[in-house]
Amino acid sequence: MCFVTCPGRSVHGTILLFMKVFKFGGASVKDATAVKNVHQILSNNVGKLVVVISAMGNSTNLLEVLVKHYFDKSEKKWEVFGQFKAYHLDITKDLFGENGMPQGVYELFTDLEHKLRSRPSYDYNFEYDQIICYGELVSTRIVSDFLNAAGQSNKWMDIRNSLKTDDTYRDAKVDWEWTDELIQKDFDFSDTDLYITQGFIGSTTTNLTTTLGREGSDFTAAIIGSILGAENVSIWKDVPGILSADPKKMKDTIKIDELSYKEAVEMTHSGAKVIHPKTMQPLHNKGIPLLVKSFVSPQDPGTVIHKIDHKIELPPIFILKENQVLITLSAKDFSIISVNDIDRVVNFLLSKLIKVTLMQQSAIDLNIVADASNEDLEEVFGELSEYYQIRYNTGLTLVTIRHYTEEVLDWMVKEKDIYLEQHSRLTARMLVKE
């Protein structure tokens, strides 16, 4: 029976409606008003739907602080836990009344408190995943219970039971065979037309929580959509669609009506935050369109990312990644940088989960641009000091311009110091400091 993977076909004389996947990020559920807006958007949807929801507001950032205090065995963890709990309690009071905290939310707070009373292991990445998941779990419990209370029947699902990964904590790799089987079994629409579940998290086959990488909820939606054969996947943002630049950083942006899968991958790989970089592959492989829509103006068409056979004219697209660090490695014996050097450094970066945004090799230097972390870079890179002299430049911005023109390049770098520059046929990348 083609209940999910063959949407729109007739079963026993009944026409099944198309199935869709919606993903709502933290900004779309940041307070009670935002949750009610999500309810309104879902009320206007017809058909079968899986809704993937992120942690509310900036609570993931707060939980990252909590993880650090927990791992350091600092009593400050209780103050941060209190802030996390109070933030969500304020939302539940607005949604359910003074004494209306859902039982499921109460149980999650109790579970997290129990975790914080236990002794941490020696694996920071493991402990990170065991705690950070509570942002998504609490968020989805609140939304699911509110929708049920408002008359919108739904089923809350713990995605960790269905989305299986390896044990690379904080950057887990999906076990597609297990995940395919479990998602089709668990999300079969036999007893509901609406599922509420979490983004970003999964679990190993031994049921230890993992995460898919920061901002990975988009990827979760794409995984579910590709496995269930969705009509489309929609990501709901606070912008009208994909724009030619981040409107918070540049003026006079242009909304882009449609993009090819390839163009979207290029943009996300360069650092565009509107979509998680891993999102496109599973959708491309199944030919499923991705819609980027506004939860502020849900009736607007937004941007569609799909297969495009014809050439489309795009404006210059600007992607700015701030807070970058340039790390320059030079061989101590003045030898030329070789393939062996690159292999050693790349494996080191992978082991440290350092996200590289640009790499450039010269005869005696290997330049690496990465997201600046809160960690002491000299301590992190100390293991390589046996082989290399190491220099740093911090406070940099990586500027990527797709479909650039010479005029745009001249304007962009005016009165800026350029540390690195790369050009290809369609893309210019520059590491600059104001």
CORGIPE-V754464 format. One record per helix or strand of 2 or more residues. SS is the DSSP state (H for helix, E for strand). FROM is the first residue (numbers start at 0). LEN is the number of residues. Records with the same first field share a line. If there is no record, write none. Layout:
SS = FROM-LEN / FROM-LEN
This chain:
E = 9-2 / 13-2 / 18-6 / 47-6 / 154-2 / 163-2 / 193-5 / 200-3 / 208-3 / 231-6 / 241-2 / 254-2 / 257-3 / 288-6 / 302-4 / 316-15 / 355-6 / 364-7 / 387-15 / 416-7 / 426-7
H = 25-4 / 31-12 / 58-13 / 75-21 / 102-15 / 123-9 / 133-16 / 158-3 / 175-11 / 216-12 / 260-9 / 278-8 / 338-13 / 376-8 / 405-7
